[in-house]
Amino acid sequence: MRVNKSSRIRWWAAIILCCAVVVALAILLTIRRRTIRVADAKRLAQEKVKEASRLVLDREWEEASELLEEAVSLRPGFAEAHVCRGRVLALLGREEEAVESYEAGLKAFDERLKDDPNDPHVLSNKAFVLAILGRRAEAISLLDRASRSFPDNSDVRRIRSELDGLVASWTTQPE
């Protein structure tokens, strides 16, 4: 039996189409797996920060430090984990490492501000970290900006009015 040219073209087109579908499915499955891994990492990092917070209350700072290190390893852009880690490192007397962790938190907050430059939560948290690092003028400027953008936001108002007290509570050793 002789196959004509148009039949061969249709046959090859069908094979190419099948290959394209297989490749597309493989790509979708890879993306799905990666998305699940990212979601799992986010959830796990949040759990580690929560557990570390409990350990801080129990004054188990070394263990809290280890959990926070794991959290920032899972999610390098998790600003709050960097800031908590900075606090714990400061409590352990590891000031240089604490400053590095606070700085990493600032960078992570800056990344989040690229998506939403007026997010009051991020602005107020960044201002708080700036104040901890002794950059009070920058912190106040940032809080004033947030206050103008969100005059009714209670977090921004509270942090602005209590900035010095909040910073003092974070930069001194608990009794």
Order of alpha helices (4+ residues) and beta strands (2+ residues): alpha-alpha-alpha-alpha-alpha-alpha-alpha
